[in-house]
Amino acid sequence: MDNSPSYVLVTGATGFIGAHIVDCLLGRGIRVRGTTRSAAKGASMIAARPQHAGRLDFVQISDFSSPDIDLSGAFAGIDINGVVHVASPFTYDTLDNEKELILPAINGVRAMLAAAAASKTVKRVVLTSSFAAVLDANRKAPLYFTYTGVDWNPLTYEEAADLNTSAVIAYRGSKKFAELAAWDFLRNNPEVGFDLVTLCPPMTFGPVVHPVPSANSLNDSNAMLWRIAEGKEPLPVARVPFWIDVRDLAQAHVEALVRPEAGGKRYIPASPERFSYGLAAEIIRDGFEFARGREVDLTGQVIDQSHGVDGETAARELGLRYRTFRETVVDMVGRVAAMSRG
Ligand SMILES: NC(=O)c1ccc[n+]([C@@H]2O[C@H](COP(=O)([O-])OP(=O)(O)OC[C@H]3O[C@@H](n4cnc5c(N)ncnc54)[C@H](OP(=O)(O)O)[C@@H]3O)[C@@H](O)[C@H]2O)c1
């Protein structure tokens, strides 16, 4: 593709990760159209970025769970030459996992790719998948192993959609089957004028730049850190020890969009440093007056060293330098603390 797309569509642009991608694109002089289900959130994103007036606009779309979802309106009237598809339901607060998590994730991907193909102007699509699509929760290490971009979680659709399955498992299924739908679409429609890059980040933390009315409405991953900052006990136990800073992840998306040689690849952008919520609690205690002197109960906070993740390929091929966990936690907590003070 042209190394510097001039107009990029970002779905999920009002979310935690999407808003950082928007800022990264705007910072490079690339125009952005965001999609959102809420016109008010789109307006608030624009109002918070007066320096980019006229270079950021929003299109309202329907929920991915609605029947006959059609995203062609998002491409209307302009030449969009790149798409970053971030939007997908990310919640564990569900009543029906298949309806609320799995089907909207898959249908959102399909609708976006169909609309991108119909536009005839898109040259590359970058999809935010997840380490959840990679992780095999039953893979135990008698010998050390390293997850790479060729690994897929082994869940079947039936296991993920089973009514008795937890939302955590169903979310893993939603990311796997949505990403597979994207690769299938490209395989079945070789005539489309674009290629695909997928990114499979693990837990993502960092400062918040999207519209959030209060600390109570943080996205799921940051909400975990904020609960710790508030001194809530007991500390949660990390399901995986891998993570990435949201700013590094935003950069990974933009590099995946503009680097021709990234086309067709699947990356796991992930810091080489491991984390636990105990480590986060210690960083918060050391870095913030309001948490000083706090006892940190590290029971259950042993960091799993039995396997690794290959974040190095993404760093090398996308030109990333991962931030430290300390910097990420301090920046995130500092930002939310300031927000809470008003
Ligand atoms: N945060 C993490 O730790 C993490 C790690 C790995 C991968 N990811 C992936 O990164 C992406 C963004 O996550 P995030 O943490 O930024 O979450 P977020 O803040 O909840 O943002 C998700 C965005 O997706 C849109 N969305 C959610 N459900 C939707 C639905 N049913 N129909 C249409 N749009 C919907 C929302 O847009 P509107 O409300 O504006 O319509 C929202 O802006 C997701 O694909 C997630 O799976 C996240």
The ligand as an ORCA input file, in Angstrom:
! r2SCAN-3c Opt
* xyz 0 1
  N      -8.054     -3.711     26.817
  C      -7.372     -4.842     26.702
  O      -6.700     -5.305     27.644
  C      -7.380     -5.585     25.373
  C      -6.397     -6.571     25.167
  C      -6.365     -7.255     23.943
  C      -7.305     -6.949     22.954
  N      -8.248     -5.992     23.179
  C      -9.190     -5.698     22.089
  O      -9.076     -4.326     21.780
  C     -10.326     -3.816     21.298
  C     -10.696     -2.558     22.059
  O     -10.720     -2.835     23.448
  P     -10.748     -1.667     24.524
  O     -10.055     -2.156     25.725
  O     -10.360     -0.393     23.890
  O     -12.313     -1.699     24.870
  P     -13.390     -0.527     24.972
  O     -12.814      0.680     25.618
  O     -14.581     -1.199     25.583
  O     -13.684     -0.171     23.457
  C     -14.409     -1.032     22.647
  C     -15.033     -0.240     21.501
  O     -15.777     -1.133     20.684
  C     -17.063     -0.608     20.425
  N     -18.043     -1.685     20.663
  C     -18.109     -2.470     21.752
  N     -19.152     -3.322     21.629
  C     -19.732     -3.051     20.442
  C     -20.863     -3.580     19.766
  N     -21.615     -4.570     20.307
  N     -21.189     -3.048     18.571
  C     -20.461     -2.043     18.038
  N     -19.382     -1.498     18.629
  C     -19.030     -2.001     19.828
  C     -17.297      0.564     21.372
  O     -17.676      1.676     20.585
  P     -18.879      2.739     20.929
  O     -19.284      2.530     22.365
  O     -18.254      4.084     20.683
  O     -19.911      2.414     19.941
  C     -15.948      0.827     22.007
  O     -15.419      2.067     21.577
  C     -11.325     -4.965     21.418
  O     -11.387     -5.588     20.144
  C     -10.667     -5.901     22.431
  O     -11.068     -7.229     22.205
  C      -8.313     -5.302     24.370
*
